[in-house]
Amino acid sequence: MTTQTVRVVIYFAQMGFDLLAILLGFIVAGMIRHGAIRVGLDTTALLTLLPVFLVISIYADAYSHGGVASRIGIQRVLTSLALALAFNILAAFAIKEATNLSRMFLFLGAAVAGVLLIVERLAMVRFIRVHLDTRFMRRVLVIDGEPIVAPAGFHVIDVADHGVTPDPDDPHALHKISSLLFGADRVLVSSAPERRGNWSLYLKGIGCNGELLLPELHAIGQLDASDGTSLVGVPVSTGPLDIRSRLLKRSFDLSITVPAIIALAPVLLIVAIAIKLTSPGPVLFKQPRMGRGNRLFHVYKFRSMRTETTDNAGARSASMDDDRITSVGRIIRRTSLDELPQLFNVLEGDMSLVGPRPHALGSLAGDELFWHVDKRYWLRHAIKPGITGLAQVRGFRGATDHRDDLMQRLLSDLEYVADWSLMKDITILVRTLTVVVHKKAY
């Protein structure tokens, strides 16, 4: 179980404890005020308060690393309770029920709930520090030619032991390093000066909180070391999506993907049969492509070319009169039906419905590899690749015969990564429906 999975479990547990504390607080208030909770106004007020509190506390960042593992979360959750209570009172005035509400019940319940929230939050902070520690937050110190004493709580990886270094011209080396750092929440890199630029580029591309350690700054120190260490690092990257955003995006993906696979099952079956009957070879084409965090995965597509002419590296883009494409392949490529198996990539978690399109390792813009055109190419992998994306709905798809064909896509991808929102995903999905059939699909 990764540290991110552990944190998600803790966040939901904390959410449950918070709601239970508020519920118990108002039950106690009801017992003191009326001898029992009154069915009617009391229960209605409580049932209104709980969801309002939950929404406010989520937006107040009460369920994040800082909101759960430190005492600052107590301030956030108490503020959320106060705002939820104020909303309830305002709503009661608006519907002219304020005179029927017991002020003692409301304020006594909030006071008792506040005390219970403080107690259970302090207990959770202690539990995380004593029993979870590194399982709640994975910190990694990477050594690349500049040995340094590792602080407590850090896992040390010396890349020399694995024979790799972050070479932006070697996707397989980046994949290997990303596999070593998989699940890391904070990465400190102690590197030789000449390799710091590559590490900075790499850390931005894997979407983690990354810092480069500069020995020349250690004598200066820092104002406040949040992790209790004396290491001085220069932050060079942060994850584009926090856990809350990733959960939201993942939930959105699954809520559409699962029903879509069920609804499209007959179409998937018909296409599979047509491919099998008209061309020897497998129904699916699987190709290694670069995914989130610069880690390789296999993308699924319906096979649209003859097996013996399949280009697994993707060095040759499909063209209008491409003799490799089968008769069925031409139809499914024109209608984008060949992309449907990527719904299973989304189900497995390697892809998202919306994101930068994953490219084959041998993809060329003109006569140059994609990452040779612009080193920022690796930054687009800070987020999961998608079946569709901002570049695609803007019309930047098809063959990349020139450098500019890639740059238009890259700039759109970087814009998407830097400014993600659920509403943007919804908008892109809706716009995708209008470009499923397009003139650049060969």
Buried (B, 14 or more C-beta within 10 A) or exposed (E): EEBBEBBBEBBEEBBEBBBBBBBBBBBBBBEEBEEEBBEEBBEBBBEBBBEBBBBBBBEBBBBBBEBBBBEBBBBBBBBBBBBBBEBBBEBBEEEEEBEEBBEEBBEBBBEBBBEBBBEBBEEBBEBBEEEBEEBBBBBBBBBBBBEBEBBEBBBBBEBEEEEBBBBBEEBEBBBBBBBBBEBBBBBBBBBEEEBBBBBBBBBBBBBBBBBBBBEEEEEEEEEEEEEEBEBBBEEBBEBBBEBBBBBBBBEBBBEBBEEBBEEBEEEBEEBBEBBBEEBEBEBBBBBBBBBBBBBBBBBBBBBBBBEEEBBEEBEBBBEEEBEBBBEBBBBBBBBBBBBBBBBBBBBEBBBBBBBBBBBBBBBBBEEEBBBBBBBBBBBBBBBBBBBBBBBBBBEBBBBBBEBEBBBBBBBBBBBBBEEBEEEBBBBBBEBBEEBEEBEEBB
